[in-house]
Amino acid sequence: MAEQHIFTKEAEIPESVQRKADEAFARIRESAGTNRVKKETKGLRRMLRPMIAAAACAALAAGVCGATGIFRPLSGPEQGENAVLAAADRLFTLRVQAAELTPDRPVPLLTGGLSDAWILEETEEGNVSYCIPLPIICEGEGIESVSYRLNKGAIQVVEPEDSQSIIEDGELYDGELNTGIVGGDAGEDLAIRLYRSCTMSFDRQSDDRTWINIANAEAIPEEEQAVLFGEDASPEETAEAMGRLLDGVTITCTVQFADGTAQEAQIEVGSEAMTFGEAGEQAEDPQERAAFVTFALE
């Protein structure tokens, strides 16, 4: 039974990171009135503070458990059979907090005891916007850089104006998204940048002053909006509606090795209903069900 629930091993959140999360949550509450929405955000509103903490300490939590999946070698200096053998020797590891990414087992986004840790809002245009933390860490040998490309919406990077960005290169998102943000310390001037793709050094994939999220706005039927923003929807109904909102959202992770070769993996974003116990969340009632954002290798 223990082998079936691989998400139950917790990562301790340091006091400094928790303080940072508290300050960021306060900032979100202070700025809530500036978001252009038609009605009060409901349903998925409790998860903000725990998710901020989870995203902030992703690098610390990543050491708990490994994740290996299906990877595709890209072009490089080695050709033919030698290239395939070299790629096999250089499989990299992707981790979401303390859990393993696999093609057949979606990994729930853990939020310190609350599942609804993303932000959903209705825009003035009548669409539904979302902002979801992306606490993914890559590990491996001989890696120089890690890149992420999002096929729908934008990768949102939130960091102080006076900080040295962990983003070394990237393709900017050619548009605007009014989704709100997850992250940021109260009292700091923040730089909020939107990318279609971004690259960071393998040795500096995260820090305690940077939040990386995925954000977008989609048009969905009014009945599905009623499920997402209503009070009476079941976890299964919420997960189904959230899954349609995230339908087709894929993150491509590309790893560049020091010898010039590269590999990539496709990560699917979705939603699934499960109990807090099945997800490995701390909760008063481990049997209570909720809708979780999930990640899985394609």
Long-range contacts (C-beta under 8 A, 24 or more apart in sequence): 5-277, 5-278, 5-280, 6-65, 6-99, 6-100, 6-105, 6-280, 7-98, 7-99, 7-107, 7-108, 7-110, 7-278, 7-279, 7-280, 8-277, 8-280, 9-64, 9-65, 9-98, 9-280, 10-98, 10-280, 10-282, 11-57, 11-60, 11-61, 11-63, 11-64, 11-97, 11-98, 13-53, 13-54, 13-57, 13-60, 13-112, 14-57, 14-60, 16-208, 17-53, 17-56, 17-57, 17-60, 17-208, 18-53, 20-52, 20-53, 20-56, 20-185, 20-208, 21-49, 21-50, 21-52, 21-53, 21-56, 22-49, 23-185, 23-186, 23-187, 24-49, 24-52, 24-56, 24-182, 24-183, 24-184, 24-185, 24-186, 24-211, 25-49, 25-52, 26-186, 27-184, 27-185, 27-186, 27-187, 28-180, 28-181, 28-182, 28-184, 30-186, 31-180, 32-180, 35-121, 35-178, 35-180, 36-123, 36-124, 36-178, 37-121, 37-122, 37-123, 37-124, 38-122, 38-123, 38-124, 38-126, 39-122, 39-229, 41-119, 41-120, 41-121, 41-122, 41-229, 42-229, 42-230, 42-231, 43-116, 43-120, 43-228, 43-229, 43-230, 43-231, 43-233, 43-238, 44-116, 44-117, 44-118, 44-119, 44-120, 44-228, 44-238, 45-116, 46-114, 46-116, 46-117, 47-111, 47-114, 47-115, 47-116, 47-117, 47-118, 48-117, 48-119, 48-182, 50-111, 50-112, 50-113, 50-114, 50-117, 51-109, 51-111, 51-112, 51-117, 51-118, 51-133, 51-182, 52-133, 52-182, 52-183, 52-211, 53-112, 54-97, 54-109, 54-110, 54-111, 54-112, 54-117, 54-133, 54-135, 55-133, 55-134, 55-135, 55-182, 55-183, 55-211, 55-212, 55-213, 56-183, 56-208, 56-211, 57-208, 58-97, 58-135, 58-136, 58-137, 58-206, 59-137, 59-205, 59-206, 59-207, 61-97, 61-98, 61-135, 62-95, 62-97, 62-98, 62-137, 62-139, 64-97, 64-98, 65-95, 65-98, 65-99, 65-100, 66-93, 66-95, 66-100, 66-139, 67-93, 67-94, 67-95, 67-96, 67-99, 67-100, 67-101, 67-102, 68-93, 68-100, 69-94, 69-101, 69-102, 69-103, 69-265, 69-297, 70-103, 70-265, 70-297, 70-298, 71-263, 71-264, 71-265, 72-263, 72-264, 72-265, 73-261, 73-262, 73-263, 74-254, 74-261, 74-262, 74-263, 74-264, 75-262, 76-257, 76-259, 76-260, 76-261, 76-262, 77-259, 77-260, 77-261, 78-259, 78-261, 83-261, 86-259, 86-261, 87-261, 87-263, 90-140, 90-141, 90-142, 90-257, 90-261, 90-263, 91-140, 91-263, 92-138, 92-139, 92-140, 92-143, 92-255, 92-263, 92-265, 93-138, 93-139, 93-140, 94-136, 94-137, 94-138, 94-139, 94-253, 94-265, 94-267, 94-297, 95-136, 95-137, 95-138, 95-139, 96-135, 96-136, 96-295, 97-135, 98-280, 99-280, 101-267, 101-295, 101-296, 101-297, 102-296, 102-297, 103-296, 103-297, 103-298, 104-296, 105-296, 106-270, 106-272, 106-294, 106-295, 106-296, 107-294, 107-295, 107-296, 108-272, 108-274, 108-279, 108-280, 108-281, 108-292, 108-293, 108-294, 109-133, 109-135, 109-292, 109-293, 109-294, 109-295, 110-279, 110-280, 110-281, 111-281, 112-281, 112-282, 113-276, 113-281, 113-282, 113-283, 114-281, 115-276, 115-279, 115-281, 115-290, 115-291, 115-292, 116-290, 116-291, 117-293, 118-182, 118-293, 119-179, 119-180, 119-181, 119-182, 120-228, 120-229, 121-179, 121-180, 122-225, 122-229, 123-178, 123-217, 125-217, 126-219, 127-217, 127-218, 127-219, 127-220, 128-217, 128-218, 128-219, 128-220, 128-225, 128-228, 128-245, 129-177, 129-178, 129-179, 129-180, 129-215, 129-216, 129-217, 129-218, 130-179, 130-215, 130-216, 130-217, 130-245, 130-246, 131-156, 131-179, 131-180, 131-181, 131-182, 131-213, 131-214, 131-215, 132-182, 132-213, 132-214, 132-215, 132-269, 132-293, 133-182, 133-183, 133-211, 133-212, 133-213, 134-212, 134-213, 134-214, 134-251, 135-212, 136-251, 136-253, 136-267, 136-295, 137-205, 137-206, 138-202, 138-205, 138-253, 138-255, 140-202, 140-255, 142-257, 142-258, 142-259, 143-202, 143-255, 143-256, 143-257, 143-258, 144-201, 144-202, 144-256, 144-257, 144-258, 145-199, 145-200, 145-201, 145-202, 145-255, 145-256, 146-199, 146-200, 146-201, 146-202, 146-205, 146-253, 146-254, 146-255, 146-256, 147-197, 147-198, 147-199, 147-200, 147-253, 147-254, 147-255, 147-256, 148-197, 148-198, 148-251, 148-252, 148-253, 148-254, 149-196, 149-197, 149-251, 149-252, 149-254, 150-195, 150-196, 150-197, 150-214, 150-249, 150-250, 150-251, 151-248, 151-249, 151-250, 151-251, 151-252, 152-216, 152-248, 152-249, 152-250, 153-177, 153-214, 153-215, 153-216, 153-217, 153-249, 154-194, 154-195, 154-196, 154-214, 154-215, 154-216, 155-194, 155-195, 155-196, 155-197, 155-198, 155-212, 155-213, 155-214, 155-215, 156-181, 156-192, 156-193, 156-194, 156-212, 156-213, 156-214, 156-215, 157-191, 157-192, 157-193, 157-194, 157-195, 157-198, 157-210, 157-211, 157-212, 157-213, 158-182, 158-183, 158-184, 158-190, 158-191, 158-192, 158-210, 158-211, 158-212, 158-213, 159-190, 159-191, 159-209, 159-210, 159-211, 160-185, 160-188, 160-189, 160-190, 160-191, 160-209, 161-188, 161-189, 161-190, 161-191, 162-189, 163-209, 163-210, 165-191, 165-210, 166-200, 166-201, 166-204, 166-205, 166-206, 166-207, 166-210, 167-193, 167-195, 167-198, 167-199, 167-200, 168-199, 168-200, 168-201, 169-198, 169-199, 170-195, 170-196, 170-197, 170-198, 170-199, 171-195, 171-196, 171-197, 171-198, 172-196, 177-215, 177-216, 177-217, 178-217, 179-215, 179-216, 179-217, 181-211, 181-213, 182-211, 182-213, 183-210, 183-211, 183-213, 184-211, 185-209, 202-255, 214-249, 214-251, 214-269, 216-249, 218-245, 220-244, 220-245, 234-273, 234-289, 235-273, 235-289, 235-290, 235-291, 236-273, 236-289, 236-291, 238-271, 238-273, 238-291, 239-271, 239-272, 239-273, 239-291, 239-292, 240-271, 242-271, 242-291, 242-293, 243-270, 243-271, 243-272, 246-270, 246-271, 246-293, 250-298, 265-297, 266-297, 266-298, 267-295, 267-296, 267-297, 267-298, 268-295, 268-296, 268-297, 268-298, 269-293, 269-294, 269-295, 270-294, 270-295, 270-296
